[in-house]
Amino acid sequence: MKLATLQAQLPDFEIRLLTLADQEALLKLEQSNPRYHQYFSPEPLTMTEVQHDLTAHPDELAAAQKQVFGFYLHTV
C-alpha cells in the first residue's frame, strides 16, 4: 500500500518514515510507558536497543528494504 493511500485513509494522523534522527523521541515514548517495553524484553530500555529496532533486518534483505513508520495523531 502506498503511503499516500494510507494517509488518505487515516486523515486524523500524520504518517511519516522514522529515521535514526527519531531515536531520542522513540526512547522517551517507550520510557513513558515502561509496561509496553516489558512485553518485548526483560532488559532495561537503552538508546542502543532503540537504534537496533530501527535498523535490524534479516540477513537476506537489504537494509534499504526496512521501513519504520510513525503515526502521529493530529491534535487540535
C-alpha positions as CSV (number, residue, x, y, z in Angstrom):
1,M,0.0,0.0,0.0
2,K,1.4,3.4,-0.9
3,L,1.9,5.9,1.8
4,A,-0.4,8.4,0.1
5,T,-3.2,5.9,0.1
6,L,-2.7,5.0,3.7
7,Q,-2.6,8.7,4.6
8,A,-5.8,9.3,2.8
9,Q,-7.5,6.5,4.7
10,L,-6.3,7.9,8.1
11,P,-6.8,11.6,7.8
12,D,-6.5,12.1,11.6
13,F,-2.9,11.0,11.5
14,E,0.3,12.3,10.1
15,I,2.3,9.3,8.9
16,R,6.0,9.6,8.3
17,L,9.1,7.4,7.8
18,L,11.1,7.2,11.0
19,T,14.9,7.5,10.9
20,L,17.8,7.4,13.3
21,A,17.1,11.1,14.0
22,D,14.0,9.9,15.8
23,Q,15.8,7.7,18.3
24,E,15.6,10.1,21.2
25,A,11.9,10.7,20.7
26,L,11.2,7.0,20.5
27,L,13.2,6.3,23.6
28,K,11.2,9.0,25.5
29,L,7.9,7.5,24.2
30,E,8.8,4.0,25.3
31,Q,10.1,5.3,28.7
32,S,6.8,7.0,29.2
33,N,5.1,3.5,29.3
34,P,7.6,1.0,30.8
35,R,5.0,-1.8,30.7
36,Y,5.0,-1.6,26.9
37,H,8.7,-2.4,26.8
38,Q,8.4,-5.2,29.3
39,Y,6.2,-7.1,26.8
40,F,9.2,-7.3,24.4
41,S,12.2,-7.5,26.7
42,P,13.0,-8.0,30.3
43,E,16.2,-5.9,29.9
44,P,16.2,-2.1,30.6
45,L,15.5,0.0,27.5
46,T,18.5,1.7,26.0
47,M,19.3,4.0,23.1
48,T,21.2,1.1,21.6
49,E,18.1,-1.0,21.6
50,V,16.0,1.7,20.0
51,Q,18.7,2.0,17.3
52,H,18.6,-1.7,16.8
53,D,14.8,-1.7,16.5
54,L,15.1,0.9,13.7
55,T,17.8,-0.8,11.7
56,A,17.7,-4.6,12.3
57,H,16.7,-6.7,9.3
58,P,17.1,-10.3,8.2
59,D,20.5,-11.1,6.6
60,E,18.8,-12.0,3.3
61,L,17.3,-8.5,2.9
62,A,19.0,-5.2,2.2
63,A,18.9,-2.6,4.9
64,A,17.1,-0.2,2.5
65,Q,14.1,-2.6,2.4
66,K,13.3,-1.9,6.1
67,Q,10.9,1.0,6.7
68,V,9.5,2.1,10.1
69,F,6.6,4.5,10.1
70,G,5.3,6.7,12.9
71,F,1.6,7.5,13.2
72,Y,1.2,10.9,14.8
73,L,-2.4,11.8,15.9
74,H,-3.3,15.3,14.9
75,T,-4.3,17.3,17.9
76,V,-6.5,20.4,17.9
